[in-house]
Amino acid sequence: MSEPSARRFPAPWQAVELEDAFRIEDANGFPVAHVYFADATQQRASSDRMSRSEARRMAVNIAALQELRQALRDQGA
């Protein structure tokens, strides 16, 4: 199966902090995903949201996926 010439969500991806979420954007600024968080412990418990630091780690890991995928492809994996 051949790889399409144009990427659907071009790298690099970045995590952008919003008021209650991190938005992962592709190189064109298109939103790829959102990771929501809540600062108040009580609000996190009632909404099943992550803390800000947990959400940030998750968003940064998602943003790195495109680069990881390319690195694996380059190694022939």
N, C-alpha and C positions, 0 to 999 in steps of 0.2 A: 504494500500500500504506500503510495507516494505522499510526501508531506506537502501541504499547500504552500505556495510561494509566499503568500502574505499571512502574517500572524493575525489571529483574531483579536488578541489582547497583547499588544507589543510590550516587550520589556524595555526599560526596567519598571517594575511595579514599586509603588511607595505607599506607606501607611500615613494617612492624614488624620490628625485628631480633631474630632468634632465635640460638641457639648456633652453628648452621652454615648459616643461611639467612635470607633476608628473606621475610616473608609479606606479600602485598598483600591488604588487607582492604577490603571495602566499608563504607559508613556504618553498617551494622548489625553490623560485626565479622565478617562471613562471609568466609572465605578465598577469594580470587579466583585467586591464583597463588602459587607459591613460587619463589624464585631461590636456588639453593644455591651455597655458596662453601667454600673451604678456605684456611686461613691458611698452612700449610706448602707450600713450593714442590714438594717431592717428592710430597706427597699430591695437589696439584693436577694434576701430570703423570700420576699413575696413575689419577685419577678423572675427568679432563677437567672439573674444576670451575673456576670463575672465582676471582679473588682477591676479598677482601672489598670493596675499592673498586670493582671492576668490577661485582660483584653489586649493590652499593648503587646505582650509577648506573642499572643496568638496572631495578631495583625502583622507583626514583623515576620513571623514564620510564614504566613500566607504570602506576603509580598516577596519572600525569597524563593518561593516555589518555581517561578518561571526561570530564574537563574539556575537553580538546581536541576531542573529538567533539561536545560540546554547543556549544562556540564556533563550530565549523564549521557546525553546524546553524543556529545563530542568524544567521550571515552568509548563509545561503541557499546554501552550497556543496554 
